[in-house]
Amino acid sequence: MSSTDPTDADASPPAQPFKRRARYSGKNPRSFAEKYKELDPNLDPETIAKVIASGKTPAGQHRPILVDEVLEALDPQSGDRGADVTFGYGGHGEAILSKLRSSENGGQLLALDVDAMQLPRTEQRLRELGYGEHELIVRRSNYAGLTAALAQIGWADGVDFLLADLGLSSMQIDNPARGFSYKHDGPLDMRMNPERGVSARDWLARCKTEKLIRYLDEGSDEPRAATIAAAIANAASKDRLDTTHQLRRVIENAVVNACDEDETKVTVARVFQAIRIAVNEEFTALDAFLEKLPSCLRPGGRVVILTFHSGEDRRVKHHFRDGHRTGLYSDFARDIVRASPAEIGGNPRAAPAKMRWAIRA
């Protein structure tokens, strides 16, 4: 049949049958995928408002922590250039950009994040708010790669302010497919960047018991590290660790005679945290970042770091303290800044946050 045949020209693709969204059982949606009103903030603002008013975070979204305190410490000025090296959902970045935009000469923000799934969504969200390529520069990179990212965009002499929020984002926690949370069953993955490295499942299959004990101790201050590590290693050796709930049950069974229900939940959360830190080599990345940090700040440059774990906070505290002693920093936070009771009441995930700041000499 020739390309000019009228029957060919009039042909059109068959109409797609209408597919009704699957209904969920019960009054409220329970699974992540069923929470479609929360996952699409523009679909039903009333639902979003109700979820936030109840002290929860809408599924697929993230509520930035200590925003006013971060802005006060960073103090973005007209014409400044800065970096948000853990961009996430872009909550802090959006607040910084808004302040820069309202200043006389604007400013620029470099946004880094290693999460290949979330970064494009966050960039699209901020672009739709009107932030163009000049004021918001987005690069996919771990924060330990900040020096290379600065050189790539011609900012080798550093930035005027820098934010690093080391917490896990709500989008990662809430999505069962990412395998971060013990509350939802999903593949045992836990990678910040699903395109690189090994999953938690494969990592545990290779990890020796002695090494796992060390990681549980350093990554979660877990007092029952030896007992739990032995139970996990035994399950992994028998190919019984494919999902988050399988791992959860192994941990629960390991401490069943030593913990009550509340302490068991805390223990499970600690172990999941320690494994996530190990899988993503988070302490190694933080140490590399802190080593390069002073050279990434212009004289007088301000830095804020939010941590959610004692191992992270110790590293940051010692870096700022020692840097002040040697003259790298002119001032630093002697005490941690925490979220107010009012903020924690509205967003319980703010409770463990610890904020520290410093100023480059």
N, C-alpha and C positions, 0 to 999 in steps of 0.2 A: 504494500500500500504506500503511495507517495505521500510526502509531507503536506501536499495541498489537498488531499482527500477531505471533503467536508465532514465525513463521519468522524475522521480523526480530530479535526479542529473542534468539533462540538463535544468531544468526549470530556468528561469531568470525573474527578475521583469520587468514589462512592462516599456518601454521607456517613460520618461516624455516628454510631448509635449513642444516644444519651446514656450516660452512666451515672446513676445516682450515688452520692457519697454514702459509704457504708455507715449504718447506724451503730451506735454503741449501746451496750446494755446498761441499764441503771439510769439514774437521774443525771449524773455527771460523767464526762469522759475520764477514763483511767489511763489508757495507754498513751504514749507520746504521740503516735500518729493520729489518734482520735481527737486530739486537742487542736483541731484545725483553726478554731477562732483565735486561739492564743498564738499559733504559729504564723498567722497572717494578721499583724496588728491593725491593718486598715479594714479588715473584714467586720470587726465588731469591737469598737473602742470601749463600749460599755462593759464587755466581758473582761477586757484587759484591766480596766479600772477596778472591777470587783476583785480580780485576782490579786492585784497590788494592795488593795485596801485590806485584804485578808492576811497580809504579811507574807505573801508568797511571790515568787518570780514567775511570770508567764512562761510557758514552755517555749523553747527556742529563742528566748531573749536573755538579756543580761542586764542587771541593775548595777551601775558603777557604785563603788564604795568610797566614802570620804571625799566626795567631789569638791566640796567647799574648802576642805583642809588641803587637798592637793593643789587647787588653784592658788590658794594663799601662799603656799610654800614655793611653788614654781614661779608665781608672779609674772606671767607672760606680759611682755611690754610691746609697744608699737614697733613693728619692724623686726621683731625677734624671729629667730628660727629655732625650732625645737624638734624633739623626737619622742614619740610614744612607741616604745620598742616591744610592747606586748599588746597590740591593738585590739584583739578580741572582737567584741561587739561594737567597739568604738564609742562607748559611753563617755569615758574621760576625754578621748580625742575630740568628740563633738563639743564638749564644754570648752576645751582649750581653743578650738577653731572659732567658736562663737565669740570668745573674748578677744582673740586676735583680730577678727573681722570688725569688731566694734571699735578698735583702736584706729588712730589716725592713719598710720602707714601699713596696717594689716600685719602680716607675718606669714610664716610657712611652717608646716608640720610634716615631718617624715614619719610614716607609719610602718612599722615592721610587725610581722606575725608569721609563725612557721606553719600554721594550720591551713593546709591547702583547701580544705572544705569551707571553712568559715570566712577566710580573708576576702574572696570575691564577693560574698554576700554583703559584708560590711562595707567594702568599697562602693558597691552599687548603692547601698543605703545612704552613704554620705554624699555620693555624687548627685543623687536625687534630691538632696537637701540644698544643692547648689554649690558645693565645694569642688572647684575645678582642679586641673592638674598642677597649676602653679602653687596654690595654697595648701593642697594636700597631695603629697608624694607617697605612693604606696609601693612597698617592696616586700616580696615573700622571703623572709629570712629569720632565723633564730636570733635572739637578741645578742648572743655571743658573737654574731657576725656584724655587729654595728660598725666597727671600724671600716670594713670593706664597703658597707652600704653608704657610709658618709663619703668615702673617696669616690664611689661610683657617681654620685650626684654633684660632686664638686664642693663638698663641705668638709674637706680634710682637716680644716682648722677647728672643727667641732661645732657644737650647738650652744645656744644660750640657756636652754632648759631641757630636761630629760625626765621622762616618767617610765618606770618599769613596775608593772603590776603582775606579780608572780603567781597570782591565784589562778585556779582552774576556772574557766568560764562556765556560766550556766548552760550555754548551748552544748558544751562538751559533757557536762554532768548529766543533763536531762535526756540526751539522746541515747537510747539503749544500744544503737548500732555502734557507738564509739567504745562501749565497754568500760567506762570509767566508774560507774556507780554500782554498788551492791544492791541498791534498791530496785533496779530494773534488770530483768534477765536479758542478756545479749552476748554477743561474741566476746571472748576475753582478749581484747585488743589493747586499749589504753594508750595508743600512740598519739601524740600531739599532731604529728604529720603522718597520716596513714599511708603515705607514699614512700616512706623511708623507714629503715630499721626493722626490728622484729617485734611481733605482737607479744603481749604479756603471756599468752599461752605458750608460745615458742620459747620465750625467755625463761619461764619457769621450768619447762621441760629440760633445759640445758643447765640450769643453775644448781650447783652443789649445795647440800644442806648447810655447810659451814658458811658459805658465802651468803646464803639467804638469811641466816641468823644475823650476820653483820649488817645487811641492808635493812632488816626489820628494826634493828637497834638504832642505827644511824638515821633511818628515814622516818621512824615513827616513835622512837623512844619506847618501843614495845617491851613491857616487862616479862612477857611469856614468849619471847622470840624463839627460844630453842624448841619448845613444845610445838608451836605453830609451824615453824619451819620444817620440822620433821614430818608433820602431818601433810603439809603441802607437797613436800618432795615425794612422799610415798604415793599420793594421789596422782601427781604428775608422771611418775614412773610407770603408772598403770594406765595412762592415757584417759584419765578421768577428769581432766580440767580443760574443758572447751568453752564454758560459759561463765558469766559472772556469778550466777546463782550456784553453780557447782563449787566455785571457789569459796563463796560465802558459807555454804554448808560444811565444807572441810574445816574452815576456821571455827565455826560455831561448835562443831563436834569436838574440836581439839581443846576447847576451854569450857565444855559443858559442865564439868564438875568444879570449876574454879571461879566462874563468874555468874552474876545474876543477869537478868534480861537486859537491863540498861548498860551494864559494863560490857556485855557481849557485843552490843551494837557499837559501842565506842571502840572496842577492840577490832571489829571487822572494818570499821572506817579507817583506823590507823594502819592496818595491814594493807588495805587497798591503796592508801596514800603512799606507803613505802614502796610498794611494787610499781606504782605509776612513776614515782621519782626515779627509780632504778631503770625502768624501761626507757624513759626519755632522757636519761643521764642528766637530770636537772641540776644536781650539785656541780657536776663538771662544767656545765654551761654557765652556771652562776659564777663559779670561780674565774672562768675565762673572761666573762663580762666585767667583773669587778677589777680584774687586773688591767683591763684596757680603758675602764671608765674615765679616769682623770684626763687622759689624752683626748677623749671625745667631748670634753667640755671646754668652752672658751673661758678665759679669765673672768671670774665672777659668775660663771655658769652655775645653775641650780639643778639639783637632782633630787627626785623623790622615788623611793622604792617601797612598794607594798609587799609584805610577806604574809604567809598563812601557816608557817611551820617553824618550829624553834630552830631547826637546823639551818634554814634559810636566814632567819633573823640574826642568828649568831654570826654568820658570815658577813652580813651587811653591817652589823654593829661594830665588829672588829675592824672592818675595812675603813669605815668612817673615822673611828677613834684613832687608829694607827695613822691614817692619812692626815689627820689634824696634827698629830704629834710631829710628823715629818714635814709639815708645811704644804701638803697638797691641797688641803681644805682650810679655808679661813674660819669656818664655823660648821657645826653639825648638831643634830638633835641628840641631846644627852638622854632624853627619855622618849619612849615610843608614843606615838599618837594613836589613839583608838577611836573607833566609832562611838558616838553617843548612845545612851540607852534608847533615845527616841529613834535613831536610825536602826539600831538592832531590832527594836520592836517592829518596825516596818519591813525590815529585811534581815532575817536571822543569819543569812550567809555573811553578814558584815562582822559578826561576833569575833571570829578568830583573827581578823585583819590587824596587822601591825605596820604602822607607817613610820619611816625614818627619812630624814632629809640632810643634805649637806650643800655647801657652797664652795666652788672651786676658788682657790687662792689666786 
